[in-house]
Amino acid sequence: MDSAAAAAAAKRVQIEKAHNFMRQYRDPESRELKKLSANQFMDVWAHYDKDGNGYIEGTELDGFLREFVSSANATDISPEAVTDTMLEELKSCFMEAYDDNQDGKIDIRELAQLLPMEENFLLLFRFDNPLESSVEFMKIWREYDTDNSGYIEADELKNFLRDLLKEAKKINDVSEDKLIEYTDTMLQVFDANKDGRLQLSEMAKLLPVKENFLCRQVFKEGIDGATKLTKEDIEKVFSLYDRDNSGTIENEELKGFLKDLLELVKKDDYDAQDLAAFEETIMRGVGTDKHGKISRKELTMILLTLAKISPDDEE
């Protein structure tokens, strides 16, 4: 191919890419999606998450679905060929299949289930194997925050990803260069404030727990003062966090409990300093003199105080 022909071909690719971003990732013959590398997956994500808020939603989602469907056609049809009626039907089916948490938008973990990716990179999203609770999360956090800085820095994140792949028995397939690529990609995905490291709330998105027990409706309503927490509710909470059945919630058990509580208050943006300040406030509020641990009675006081219900009323 001479230089003029090569230039013309490159121009056609650029025009096609601008017209339909997803078309470049389909096999020209079969029209099936090609397996994406970590970098290609990030290109797709960055292209459609235009406002950078961590979700593909609203007009972003409409644009993605139109291009996703029209790119499967052998002829270069416009995404606008997908009518509004077709789009609504498609969106309904798509969200039912991939919107796992039913929030009406697609996060990066849900997109990872849709697009074919290299196997090792896919394993890092752990959507088939979430942690049981925030207690396990805090144990992992302590293990990999080796310098106790309150952040997971790039080298600590790389060690975490290496061990994660080793646990999945795929470590022999991953070179050091690939690990560095995966680390950089995960920082692009989860480092929301772009400071080159992961704070607590960012790591929590990379390493999700199966359920924040305190986000159940009874606790939300109780903390809002709309309903009263029962003795059974409080017993469930204590059992969940007292993992070693010692009769007190301490160490990572306490950190996990406070992390879950903090998520009710701070939602998506908190760090280790926030957790430490929150712990000090909570422990001072219940007047406990046992450093770093709380009893069943003290847990009851915490939950009732937050729910603005007096112990006399509960009794």
Rosetta blueprint (number, residue, H / E / L):
1 M L
2 D L
3 S H
4 A H
5 A H
6 A H
7 A H
8 A H
9 A H
10 A H
11 K H
12 R H
13 V H
14 Q H
15 I H
16 E H
17 K H
18 A H
19 H H
20 N L
21 F H
22 M H
23 R H
24 Q H
25 Y H
26 R E
27 D L
28 P L
29 E L
30 S L
31 R L
32 E L
33 L E
34 K L
35 K L
36 L E
37 S L
38 A H
39 N H
40 Q H
41 F H
42 M H
43 D H
44 V H
45 W H
46 A H
47 H H
48 Y H
49 D L
50 K L
51 D L
52 G L
53 N L
54 G L
55 Y L
56 I E
57 E L
58 G L
59 T H
60 E H
61 L H
62 D H
63 G H
64 F H
65 L H
66 R H
67 E H
68 F H
69 V H
70 S H
71 S L
72 A L
73 N L
74 A L
75 T L
76 D L
77 I L
78 S L
79 P H
80 E H
81 A H
82 V L
83 T L
84 D H
85 T H
86 M H
87 L H
88 E H
89 E H
90 L H
91 K H
92 S H
93 C H
94 F H
95 M H
96 E H
97 A H
98 Y H
99 D L
100 D L
101 N L
102 Q L
103 D L
104 G L
105 K L
106 I E
107 D L
108 I H
109 R H
110 E H
111 L H
112 A H
113 Q H
114 L H
115 L L
116 P L
117 M E
118 E L
119 E H
120 N H
121 F H
122 L H
123 L H
124 L L
125 F L
126 R L
127 F L
128 D L
129 N L
130 P L
131 L E
132 E L
133 S L
134 S H
135 V H
136 E H
137 F H
138 M H
139 K H
140 I H
141 W H
142 R H
143 E H
144 Y H
145 D L
146 T L
147 D L
148 N L
149 S L
150 G L
151 Y L
152 I E
153 E E
154 A H
155 D H
156 E H
157 L H
158 K H
159 N H
160 F H
161 L H
162 R H
163 D H
164 L H
165 L H
166 K H
167 E H
168 A L
169 K L
170 K L
171 I H
172 N H
173 D H
174 V L
175 S L
176 E H
177 D H
178 K H
179 L H
180 I H
181 E H
182 Y H
183 T H
184 D H
185 T H
186 M H
187 L H
188 Q H
189 V H
190 F H
191 D L
192 A L
193 N L
194 K L
195 D L
196 G L
197 R E
198 L E
199 Q L
200 L H
201 S H
202 E H
203 M H
204 A H
205 K H
206 L H
207 L L
208 P L
209 V E
210 K L
211 E L
212 N L
213 F H
214 L H
215 C H
216 R L
217 Q H
218 V H
219 F H
220 K H
221 E H
222 G H
223 I H
224 D L
225 G L
226 A L
227 T L
228 K L
229 L L
230 T L
231 K H
232 E H
233 D H
234 I H
235 E H
236 K H
237 V H
238 F H
239 S H
240 L H
241 Y H
242 D L
243 R L
244 D L
245 N L
246 S L
247 G L
248 T E
249 I E
250 E E
251 N L
252 E H
253 E H
254 L H
255 K H
256 G H
257 F H
258 L H
259 K H
260 D H
261 L H
262 L H
263 E H
264 L H
265 V H
266 K H
267 K L
268 D L
269 D L
270 Y L
271 D L
272 A H
273 Q H
274 D H
275 L H
276 A H
277 A H
278 F H
279 E H
280 E H
281 T H
282 I H
283 M H
284 R H
285 G H
286 V H
287 G L
288 T L
289 D L
290 K L
291 H L
292 G L
293 K E
294 I E
295 S E
296 R H
297 K H
298 E H
299 L H
300 T H
301 M H
302 I H
303 L H
304 L H
305 T H
306 L H
307 A L
308 K L
309 I L
310 S L
311 P H
312 D H
313 D H
314 E H
315 E L
